[in-house]
Amino acid sequence: MRVLVLAAAVVTVAVTGGCTETSAGHPVAGPTSSQQAAMTTITSPATSPATTEAEMPAMGVTTTLPDTVPPNALVCLPTAAPGAPTTAQVDDASAPRIVVAMPAGWTAAPSAAGLTLTGPDGMTGAVTVAKTALDPAAAFDKYTDDVSDQAPISSISVLPAEFCGYSGQRLKGMLSGGPAGKQVYEDRIVHVWTNDGDYLIAVHVAAAEASPAFDAAAETLTADFPITLP
């Protein structure tokens, strides 16, 4: 059986406006608010082509009002996370650029999708910036499904994590039963509107289940990040 657990318990998350708007008309975080994540468990046979879908609330989805954005607009500037700033950008003139904080002992290398991250004790990660035709809720669902499909058994908690007026989610989960063994992971996914279409930005961090440094590294790598629109 393949088991997918979505948000194992009711969690209340405080979302605090920590972004600085640098030019008029850009989305910016509103006042501090409190949101609840609803929970559902989905179980389906791994060999069955049919998938049982459970209706979930659109966690972390907020309204981003499109506007004309000037070139190289810094549309989100949250408080910097501790770590060495590293820019992720792809070979797409319209794609957003983001800056992630690298914890001590981590390195980053450019990739076609953004960045490949390598940490101590076998920890790994990636930053991806990809154009999407999906709305935030659908894009988040597809990303979550793709991550869960990497192993026969997947458990995942989905929490709202919008910031600077952009829809976002934080994923925390575990994969097991596959060739990589049991792994824990944490992701930060954000749906960003641009003048030339929407993009899904994802920061993925993974480690063996027993890695003692994972929580601290994941907290730094998946923190709110600056966003620049070309």
C-alpha positions as CSV (number, residue, x, y, z in Angstrom):
1,M,0.0,0.0,0.0
2,R,1.0,3.5,-0.6
3,V,0.0,5.9,2.2
4,L,-0.1,9.6,1.9
5,V,-0.7,11.5,5.1
6,L,-1.6,15.2,4.7
7,A,-1.1,17.3,7.8
8,A,-1.1,14.9,10.7
9,A,-2.6,17.4,13.2
10,V,-4.4,20.7,13.2
11,V,-1.8,23.4,13.3
12,T,-2.3,27.1,13.8
13,V,0.3,29.2,12.1
14,A,0.9,32.9,12.6
15,V,1.8,34.7,9.3
16,T,3.6,37.9,9.9
17,G,4.1,40.6,7.4
18,G,7.9,40.8,7.1
19,C,8.4,42.1,3.6
20,T,9.4,45.5,2.4
21,E,7.8,46.9,-0.7
22,T,10.3,48.7,-2.9
23,S,8.2,50.1,-5.7
24,A,4.5,50.8,-6.0
25,G,1.9,48.3,-7.1
26,H,3.7,45.1,-6.0
27,P,2.1,42.5,-3.7
28,V,3.1,43.0,-0.1
29,A,2.3,41.1,3.0
30,G,-0.7,42.3,5.0
31,P,-1.2,42.5,8.8
32,T,-0.4,39.6,11.0
33,S,-3.1,36.9,10.7
34,S,-3.7,33.4,11.9
35,Q,-4.6,30.5,9.7
36,Q,-5.5,26.8,10.3
37,A,-4.3,23.8,8.3
38,A,-7.0,21.1,7.8
39,M,-6.0,17.5,8.0
40,T,-6.8,14.5,5.8
41,T,-5.3,11.0,5.3
42,I,-5.3,9.5,1.8
43,T,-4.6,5.8,1.4
44,S,-4.4,4.1,-2.0
45,P,-2.9,0.9,-3.5
46,A,0.5,1.6,-5.1
47,T,-0.4,-0.5,-8.1
48,S,-3.8,1.0,-8.8
49,P,-4.1,3.5,-11.6
50,A,-7.0,5.2,-9.9
51,T,-6.3,7.8,-7.2
52,T,-8.6,8.6,-4.4
53,E,-8.7,12.4,-3.9
54,A,-9.7,14.0,-0.6
55,E,-10.8,17.6,-0.8
56,M,-8.4,19.9,1.0
57,P,-8.6,23.6,1.7
58,A,-6.3,25.8,-0.4
59,M,-3.8,26.5,2.3
60,G,-1.4,29.4,1.8
61,V,-3.3,30.7,-1.2
62,T,-3.8,34.4,-1.3
63,T,-4.9,36.9,-3.9
64,T,-2.0,38.5,-5.9
65,L,-3.2,41.4,-7.9
66,P,-1.4,41.6,-11.3
67,D,0.3,44.9,-12.0
68,T,2.9,46.3,-14.5
69,V,6.2,45.7,-12.8
70,P,9.3,47.8,-13.9
71,P,12.5,46.0,-14.9
72,N,14.6,44.5,-12.1
73,A,12.0,45.2,-9.4
74,L,12.8,43.9,-6.0
75,V,9.2,43.0,-5.0
76,C,10.0,41.2,-1.8
77,L,12.7,41.9,0.8
78,P,12.1,40.0,4.0
79,T,14.4,40.0,7.0
80,A,17.6,38.2,5.9
81,A,18.1,34.7,7.3
82,P,21.5,33.9,8.8
83,G,23.9,32.4,6.2
84,A,25.7,33.2,3.0
85,P,23.4,34.7,0.4
86,T,23.3,32.8,-2.9
87,T,21.3,33.8,-6.0
88,A,19.2,31.3,-7.9
89,Q,18.3,32.2,-11.5
90,V,17.5,30.3,-14.7
91,D,18.0,30.8,-18.4
92,D,14.7,32.6,-18.8
93,A,14.6,36.3,-19.2
94,S,11.2,36.5,-17.5
95,A,11.9,34.2,-14.5
96,P,12.1,35.6,-11.0
97,R,15.5,35.6,-9.2
98,I,15.6,34.7,-5.6
99,V,18.4,34.7,-2.9
100,V,18.6,31.9,-0.4
101,A,20.7,31.8,2.7
102,M,23.3,29.0,2.8
103,P,24.0,27.4,6.2
104,A,27.6,26.8,7.3
105,G,29.0,23.7,5.5
106,W,26.6,24.0,2.5
107,T,27.6,24.7,-1.1
108,A,25.6,25.6,-4.1
109,A,26.1,25.0,-7.8
110,P,24.1,26.4,-10.7
111,S,21.8,24.0,-12.5
112,A,19.4,24.3,-15.4
113,A,16.5,24.5,-13.0
114,G,18.1,26.9,-10.5
115,L,20.6,25.5,-7.9
116,T,21.9,22.2,-6.7
117,L,22.6,22.2,-2.9
118,T,25.1,20.0,-1.1
119,G,25.4,19.9,2.7
120,P,27.3,18.0,5.4
121,D,26.4,14.4,6.5
122,G,24.9,13.6,3.1
123,M,22.2,16.3,3.2
124,T,21.1,17.5,-0.2
125,G,18.8,20.2,-1.6
126,A,17.7,22.1,-4.7
127,V,16.2,25.4,-5.7
128,T,14.0,25.3,-8.8
129,V,12.3,28.1,-10.7
130,A,9.8,26.9,-13.3
131,K,7.1,28.5,-15.3
132,T,3.6,27.2,-14.7
133,A,0.2,27.4,-16.3
134,L,-1.5,26.3,-13.1
135,D,-3.1,28.5,-10.5
136,P,-1.5,28.4,-7.0
137,A,-3.7,25.7,-5.5
138,A,-3.3,23.4,-8.5
139,A,0.5,24.1,-8.8
140,F,1.0,23.3,-5.1
141,D,-1.1,20.1,-5.4
142,K,1.0,18.9,-8.4
143,Y,4.3,19.6,-6.7
144,T,3.2,17.8,-3.5
145,D,2.1,14.8,-5.6
146,D,5.4,14.7,-7.5
147,V,7.4,14.7,-4.2
148,S,5.2,12.0,-2.7
149,D,5.5,9.8,-5.7
150,Q,9.3,9.5,-5.2
151,A,8.8,6.6,-2.7
152,P,6.1,3.9,-2.1
153,I,5.3,5.4,1.3
154,S,5.1,9.2,1.9
155,S,3.9,11.2,4.9
156,I,3.6,15.0,4.6
157,S,2.4,17.9,6.6
158,V,1.2,20.9,4.5
159,L,1.2,24.3,6.2
160,P,0.3,27.8,4.8
161,A,3.4,29.9,4.2
162,E,2.4,32.9,2.0
163,F,4.6,35.9,2.2
164,C,4.9,39.3,0.5
165,G,1.5,38.9,-0.9
166,Y,2.4,35.7,-2.8
167,S,0.8,32.3,-2.3
168,G,3.0,29.8,-0.6
169,Q,3.2,26.5,1.4
170,R,5.7,24.8,3.6
171,L,5.9,21.0,3.3
172,K,7.4,18.7,5.9
173,G,7.5,15.0,5.3
174,M,9.2,11.6,5.1
175,L,9.8,9.2,2.2
176,S,10.4,5.5,2.8
177,G,10.4,2.2,1.0
178,G,12.4,3.4,-1.9
179,P,16.1,2.8,-2.9
180,A,17.2,5.9,-0.9
181,G,15.9,4.4,2.3
182,K,14.0,6.5,4.8
183,Q,14.5,10.3,4.3
184,V,13.1,13.4,5.8
185,Y,12.5,16.5,3.8
186,E,11.3,20.1,4.0
187,D,10.2,22.3,1.1
188,R,9.2,25.9,0.6
189,I,7.0,26.5,-2.5
190,V,5.9,29.9,-3.7
191,H,3.7,30.9,-6.7
192,V,4.9,34.2,-8.2
193,W,3.1,36.3,-10.8
194,T,5.2,38.2,-13.4
195,N,4.5,40.4,-16.4
196,D,5.1,37.3,-18.6
197,G,3.3,34.6,-16.7
198,D,3.4,32.6,-13.4
199,Y,6.3,30.8,-11.9
200,L,6.6,28.1,-9.2
201,I,9.6,28.6,-7.0
202,A,10.6,25.6,-4.7
203,V,13.4,25.1,-2.2
204,H,13.8,21.4,-1.3
205,V,16.0,20.1,1.5
206,A,16.4,16.3,2.3
207,A,18.5,14.1,4.6
208,A,18.6,10.7,6.2
209,E,16.1,10.3,9.0
210,A,18.7,10.4,11.7
211,S,20.6,13.5,10.5
212,P,21.0,15.7,13.6
213,A,21.7,18.9,11.6
214,F,18.7,18.7,9.3
215,D,16.2,20.8,11.2
216,A,18.6,23.8,11.6
217,A,19.7,23.6,8.0
218,A,16.1,23.3,6.7
219,E,15.0,26.3,8.7
220,T,17.6,28.5,7.2
221,L,17.3,27.3,3.6
222,T,13.5,27.5,3.5
223,A,13.2,30.9,5.2
224,D,11.5,33.8,3.4
225,F,13.7,35.0,0.6
226,P,14.1,38.1,-1.5
227,I,12.4,38.1,-5.0
228,T,13.4,40.2,-7.9
229,L,11.4,40.3,-11.2
230,P,13.5,41.0,-14.3
